[in-house]
């Protein structure tokens, strides 16, 4: 899959599409690691708490501290990618996750475990920025939405695979705390399995071509033209290289100067990216994927039933992400986000109502009929609407909505915002569950889902089928104008 600088005969459009898809899938394996890491703790958290005698505070901190590492990794990923190249930074993320998976599996104390969780977070934070940025830079504009959604699809597949793996390992051992192979409990094997996809990611990073925009930034114009011609299907790669040169000449190295604005010190479009990334977490999606097994056990499900329910939820997430990929370049980003916001609000409100009928306290609680099934329906409907919209499209938008001069810095800030709010929601979920209850928590998530609808309608641009070099940041308040103009012109011709 590695590319050379030579210019062969043009490939067929289907050949270009196939190469772009293949390369995008390879890059999106970073998203698989993201999903794997975000859910591996799901099946291990109770066993970890028992083994290390963690209270509610430390248990939440062990789960969420990796997210602080993710925020730091995301912050520096853009600058590392501009300095080292996209592929080399992918290799760095792979190495960090291998070390984290092995280290967490053999952790002997709480500080030791926290260290390895942070290292893994750094690697995942790097991958979470590089994968969507790389895909947006090699994909043709007509299919960039679907290919960019591969990042979220890979995340959901990673969650499904690790939840299935956790269920299998816990089932084979008779419980997550029970010994499995070589006198190691199942929860340690849950972490150790992560070495395999991390190593695969590293190998694939060696096989894909470097981003054409990075090659232009480094003055390697012939190589950039070769990648554009054979992967992106550009009919005139030389002209495209010249266009990229003109945009990167203005940006040089991304810095705070490029994203400054009059509103609280930042450009309005950067604020839009930060708020969008925050909303994706404030609706509470990772309360489902980090704590779902614990959550369902808390309302009367057995450990086996809780694992099964979590796997089913992850499977729904994968299927609906595929549906989103099929529609994102046809329906548009803003419309899908709006539909998702409304659907998430309704389903979260339903879940909050169901949990308001919880009986018992502590470890002896249950949901009487029909509220148990109602909670399941509400939680899974929420996942359906999230996977259809905010799950994949947030990453697509962050990778393509900014002008070239600010893209690296703005993408890093937006992604870091996502990880910070992920940390806040994840860290506070377990203690807040005990303090205020699930009804109030899911009610708060529903309120954020409703607010996200008005944010989308008022502040986000439509980036469907626009070239990255056409993103100027000046006309983003009128996202649908070109489409209406096109329809008007066709009506006049008729």
N, C-alpha and C positions, 0 to 999 in steps of 0.2 A: 504493500500500500504506500510505501514511501515514494515521494515524487522527485523527479530530477528537473533540471532547468530546460531540457530540450523540448522543442515544439514539434510534436508529431502531427499526423493528420487529425482533423477534428473528429471527435467521437459523436455517436448518435445522442440525441437528447435523452433517450432512456439510459444510455451508458453513463452520461453525466449524472442523471438522477440517482442511478444505482451507486456510483462512487460517493456522491454527497451523502446518501443515506448510510452507506457503510462506514464512512469516516465519522459521521455524526454519532452513530451507534457506539463506535469505539470511544469517542470523547465522552459520551454520556455514561459510560461505566463509572465515571466519577460520581454521577448521581446515584448509581446503584450503591456505592459505598456510603453516600450520604444517607440513603434510606436504610441501609443495613445498620449503620451506627445509631441512627435515631430510634430504632426499634429493638436492637439487641438487648438493651437494658430492660425492655418490657417484661421479658420472661425471667430475667435474673434479679430484678430489684428486690423481691421479697426474700429470696434465698440470700442475697447479699446482706440485706438488713439483719437477717438472723445470724449469719456467719460472723459478721463484724460488729454485731450488737448496736446497730444504728437506730437512733431515734428518728422522729419525723423530719427534723431539721437536716440532719446529716444524710438521711435517705434521699431527700429532695436535692441536696447539694451534690451528692454522688451522681445522680441522674443528670443534673443540669450543668455541672461545671464544664463538661465537654463543650457546651454551647458558648461559653466565654472564649474558649480556645478557637471555636469556629468563627466568632466575631473578629478576633485578632487575625486569624488566617485570611479571612475575607478582606479585611482592611489592607493587608499588605500584598494580596495576590495580584492586583492590577499592576502595581509597580514592579513586582518580581517578574510578571509576565512580559512587561515591556523591556525589562533588562536582560532576562535570561531566555525568553522565548516561551511560547505556550507549552510546548512538549516537555521541556525541562522542568517546568513548574508542575506539570502533571506527574512526572516521575518523583518529584519531591513529595507531593501529596501521597503517592502510593507508598513510598518508604515510611512515611510517618504513620500511616494507617497499619502497615505490617507490624511496626514496632508497638503500636498501641494495642493491637489485638493480642499479640503474644504477651506483652507486659500485663495487660488486664487479666488474662487467663491465669497467670502465675503470681498475681498480686498477693503479698503476705501481710499487708497492713492497709489501713485507710489512707494515709498519706501516699503510699506507693500506688494504690489504685487511682487516687485523684490525679497523680502525675501522669499516668498513662492515659487517663481519660482526656486530660488537657492536650497531650501530644496528638491523640487521635482527632480531637476537635480542630487543632491547627490544620491537620491534613484535610479534613472534610471541609473546613472553611475555604481552603485554597481550591479544592475541587469544585465547590459550589459556585465560585466565580468564574473559573477558567472554562468549565464545560459549556455553559450558555454563551459566554463571550466567543469562544472558539467556533461553536456551531454557527452563531450569527455571522461570523466573518467568512466562513467557507460556503454557506448555503445560499442558493439563489433566492432573490426576493420573493418570487412566486410561491416558494415552498418553505420559506424561513419559519413561518409560524408552526407548521407541523413538525419540522425538524428541530426547532427550538423546544417544542413540547417533549421531545425525547428525553430531555433532562428530567422532567417531572415523571414521565413514564418509567424511567430507570429508577427514580426514587421509590415509586410505588412498588415496582417489582422487587427492589431490595427489601422493602418492608415485608412484602408477602413471603419472600424466600426466607428471611431470618425468622419471621414468626412461625413459619412452617418448620424450620430447622429447630427452633426452640421447643415447639410442641413435640417433635419427634425425639429430641434428646431427653426432654423431661419425661416423656412417656416410656422411653427405653429404660430410664433409670428408676422409674417409679416416683418421680418428683424432682424438681429443680435442685433441691438440696441433697439428693441422694447420689452416692458414688456411681460412676459409669465405668469408664475404662481407666486402667492404670491408677486406680484409687483416687481419681479426680472427680469431684462432683459435677453434675450436668451443667451447672451454671458456668463453670470454668470453660467447658467445651463450647458453650454458646459464644463466648468471646473468641476462642481460638479458631473457630471456623472462619472468622473474618480475614485470616491470612490469605485464604485462597482467592477471593475476588480482588483483594488489594494487589496481589502478585499479577493477576490477569490484567488489571488496569495498567500496571507498569509496563508489561510486555506490549500491550496495544499502543501505549503512548510512544513507543519506539518505532511503531510501524506506520503511523499516520503522518501526513505532510505537515510542515509548519504553516501557520496562518499566513495568508498573503499580505495582510495588513502589517504583521510583524516583519515580514521579509522586506516590504517597502520601507518600513521605518528604519531598517538596517541597511538600506541601499542595495538590496539583492533583487533588483527589478526583474531580471530574466526568470529567476526562480518563482517570483510572485506571479508572473504572467503564465508560467507553466501550470501552476496550481489552479489559477483562475480558469484557464482553458480546459483542463482535463477534469477538474472536479466540479466547478461551478457552472461550466457550460457557457462561459462568456464568449460571444461571437467575435469580439475584438478585445482580447486580453490586454494588448498594449495601451489602448485608450482607457481601459478600466484602471490599469496601473497608474496612468497619468492622473486620473481623477482622484485616486487614493493619495497620490503624492501631494496633490494640491490641498487635500484636507489635513493630512498628517503634518504638512509643513506648517500649518497654522497652530497645531497643538503641541508639537515637539514633545515635551514631557508633561503629562497631566499633573496639575497642581491645584491648590485651593484657589488660585487666581482665576482659573477657568470656570469654577462653579460659583463664584461670588455673585451676589445679587443684592437688591435693595431690601428684600423681605427677610429680616432676621439673619442677614449676612449671606444667604444662599440664593442661587437662581431658583425661580418658582418651579421649574421642571425637576430640579434636584429634590426640592421639598415634596413634590408629587411622588417621586420614586421612594423616598424615605417613608412617607405615610402609607403608600401602597404596600410596601414590605412589612410595615408594622401591622396593618389590618390583616394580612394573611395569617399572622400568628395570634392576634387578639380575638379572632373568632374561635380559638380553642382547638384547632385541629390536632395539636400534639398532646392535648389532654387525652385524646382518643388513642394515639399511637404510642405514647410513652407509658401510659398508665392503664390501658384498656384491660389487661389481664387482672391487675389489682382492682380496677373499678368494678368489673363484673363479679369478682370474688366478694367484693364488699357488699353487694346486694343479693348474695345468696347463691351464686353459681359455684360449682365445684371448680378445682384447679383445671381439670381436663376440659370442662365446659367453657371455662374462661379462655383457655388457649384456643379452642375451636372457634369460639365467637370472634376472637381477635383475628384469626386467619381468614374467616369469612369476610370480615370488614376490610382487610387488606386486599382480598381478591376483588371486592366491589370497587375499591380504589383504583386498581389496575384497569379494570374493564372500562370504567367511566373516563379515565385519562385517555384511553385509546379513542373513545367517542369524541372527546374534546379535540384531539389531534385531527380528526376527520372534518371538523367544522370550523376550526380557528381561522383558517385562511379563506373560508367562504362567508361565514357569518360576521366575522370581525371580533377584535379583542374586547371592545367596550360592551358590546351587546351580550357576549357570553358572561363577562364579569357581572353585569347588571342582573342577568337571570340567576347567576349563582348567589348573589347577595340576597335576593328575595327568597330563594329556596332555602338557603342556610338559616335565615331569620325564622322562617316558619318551622323548620325541623328542630332547631335549637330550642325554640319556645315550647314545642311539643315535649322535648326531652326534659326541660325544666319542670313542666307540669307533672310529668310522670314521676320524677324524683321527689316532688313535693309530697307524695304519698308513701314515702319510705317508712318502714316500721322497724323498731328496734334501735340499737346503738352499738358502737364499737365493732366487734367482729361478728355480732349476732344481729344482722339486719336482713331485710327482704323487701321485695316489691310485690304487693298483692296483685292479683288479676283485676283489671286488664293492664295495670300500669307497668308490669315487667315487660310484656310484649311491646307496649307503647314506647318504653325507653329504648328497646332494641330498634324499633322502626325509626324513631326519631334520630338516634345516633347514626344509623346506616344511611338514612335519607340525607343527613348532614354531609356524610362522606361523599355521597353521590354528587351533590351540588358543588361541594368543594373541588372534587376531582374533575368535574366538568368545566370549572371556571378558574377560581383563584389558585388552585394548586399549580397547574402548568402555566397559566397565562401570566402570572406575576413574573415568572422567570423569563418568559418570552419578552415581555414589556421592558423589564430592566435591561435586557441585552440589546434592545433595538431602539428605545425611545429617546436616547440622548444623542446630541451632536458628537461628531468624532472628537472634537477638541476637548470634550469633558467626559467621554464615555468611560474610560478606565477608572477615573476618580469617582464619578457619579455611581457607577456600577458597584464599586467597592463600598461606598457609603451606604447605598441601598441594601446590599447584601449584609453588611455589618448590622444595619438596623434590624433586618429580619432575624439575625441570630440573637441580638440583644433582647428583642421582644420574645423570641422563643425561650430564652433563658428565664425572663421574668415570669412568663406564663407557666413554664415547666417547674421552676423552683417554688413558686407560690401555690401550685395546684394542690399538692398533698396537704400542707398545713392549712390552707384555706378551706379545703374540703372538711377538715375536722372543726374549723372555727365557725364558718358560716353555712356550710352544707352545699350539696350539689345543686339544689334548686337555685340558689342565688348565683352560683358560679355559671351555670348554663344560661341563666337569665342575663347575666352580664355579657356572655359570649353572643347571645342573640341581639343585644343592643348594639354591639360592635358590628355585627353583620348588617343591621339596618343602616347604621351610619356609613358603612362602606358603599352602599347603593348610592347615596347622595354624593359621596366623594367621587365615584366613577363618573356619574353624570355631569358633575361640575368641573372636574379638575384633570381628568386623564385624556391624553391624545389617542387618536386611532392611528395605528402604525401599519395596518394591513397593506401588504404589497408595496411598501415604500422602500426604496433603496436606503441603505445606511448613510450614504453620502448626501441624501436629500433631507436628513433630519437636521434642521437648523435651530430648533428650539424657539423660533419666533412666532410660529403660527399654530402652536399646539392647542390653543383654545378653541380652534374651529376644525375639529378632527374629521367631521363628516362632509365638509364642504365640497371636496373634490368628487365624492360619490354623487352628491345631489346635482352638481354641475354636469357630470357625465350623463345622468339620466335626463336632464333638461335638454342637453344637446341632442340626444337620440330622439327625444320627442319632437324637437323642432325639425329634425331631418325627415321624420315620418310625416 
